[in-house]
Amino acid sequence: MIEVEIPGKEKIILNYLVSDFTGTLSVDGNLIPGVKEKLNELAEKLKIYILTADTFGKAKTALEGVKAEVIILSPGNEDVQKEEFVKKLGAEKVVAFGNGRNDRRLLKVAKIGIAVLLEEGCAVETLLNADIVVKSPIDAIDLLLNPKRLIADLRA
């Protein structure tokens, strides 16, 4: 669990990370170096789910050894599948990472939505539904490992 007091807002208590894979944690289906170790460190605080359409078919292999549940989504309506998954967990306790258009609803419904801008880019709709934008998944994970950074981004 991660607790953070945001000045001008309520206390945030996070129990889950729900992340996209392709373009968020990986480029061309290859996990960004250092992400495995950072995710495993974060797994000491949050239950991690990685939801993906698995565009390159590499997610399960790339994420071997990561303390996360990897869920390959059914083709079609991936945006709705991601949103519904977060709602079932309890959206107020979820932080989410994403970049693609099919992540826009994921970032909007989560308590904190973080858009990750890698080589693949980030859909404008997704950016507009994010609370924070970062340049790498390492930066996104480090926000959670160092919650005072969230205060700087989210204070009223």
N, C-alpha and C positions, 0 to 999 in steps of 0.2 A: 504494500500500500504506500502511496505517496500522498502526503497532506501538504497543502500550501495555502497560506492566507494571502489573498490578493487585496491590497488596499482599495477600498471603494467598492469591493465585491464580496461575495460570500466565500467561506472556506471551501476549497476544492479537495475532495478525497477521491483519488484515482485507484482503481483496482485492476484495470485491464488496459493493455495496448492492443489495438486492432490495426494491423498494417497491411497495405498492399505490398506486392513483391516487385513486379516488373516496372522498372522506371523509378521506383521508390527506394527499394533496398538493393536493387541490381541494375546493371546496364547490359542490355542484350542477353538477359537471363543469367548473367554472372554476378554473384554477390560481391558488393563493394568490399575491398579489403578492410578488415577491422570491424565490420558489422557483426560478424558472428560473436566475437569476444564481447563487444558492447551489449548485444542483445542478451547474452548469457549473464552479464553483470546486472542488467536491468531485470532479468527474470527473478532475481532475488527479491524484487519489490513488487512486480506486477506479473499477472498471468498474461502471456503473450499469445495472440492468435494472428496468423498470417493468412489472409484471404486473397486468392489470386485466380485470375482466368488462365494464368500460366501460358502466356503468349508463346514463349520459346520452349516450353516443355521441360524446363530445367529446375523448377522450384524445389521439388522434393530432394533432388540430389544436392543442389546448392545449399540447402538449409540443413543437411545432415549434421548432427551435433549441436544444433541450436535448440535451446530449451523453449520451444514454441510448438503450438499445434498448427500444422499447415493444412489448410482447407482449400482444395481445388474446387472452384465454383462451377456449376452447370453452365453450359453456353446459353447466352441470352439473359438479359435483365440483370447483369452482374451488379449494377448500381443499386437495384432494389434488394438483391440478396445481401449485399454488404450493409445496407441500411437496416434491414430487418434483423440481421445478426447482432448489430450493436443495440438495437432496441430490446432484444431478448436478454442481453447481458445487463441492461440498465444503463442507458446512454449517459446518465449523469455521473457515472463512474468510469467512463471510457475516454482515453486519449487515442486519437487516430492519426495515421500517416497515410498520405496518398499523393498522387500526381495526375492521374488520368481523368478523363471525363467521367469514367465509371466510378470515380472516388468522390465526386462532388457531394453526393448525398451522405456518404460516410463521414466526411469532414463536417458537414453541416449539423448532423444529428449528434455527434460525439460532444462531450463536455468541452474538450479542447481538440480542435482540428488543426493539424500541422501539414502544410503543403511542402513537399520536397522537390527542389528544382535541380535535377541532374541533366545529363546530356539529352535525354528524351524530351525534356521540356515539361511544362505543366499546363494543363487545360485552363483557359481563362475562367470558366465556370467553377472549376475546383479552387483556383486562387481566391475567387470572390466568396467562397464558402469556408475558407480557412480562417483561423484566428491568428496564425503565425505562418510565415514562410521562411524556410531555411534552405541552404545550398547543398546539404548532404544529409544522408541518414545518420551519420555520426553526430552531426550538429543537433538533429532532432532528438536522438537518444540522450545526448549530453544535457539538453534542456531538462530532461526528466531526472537524470542523475544529479543535477545541480539545480534544484527547483527555484532557487532565488532568481535564476535567469528568467523563469516564467513570470515572476513578479514584475520584472523590468518590462516585459512584453505586454502583459495583460492588465496592469494597474489602470484604474479609472482616471 
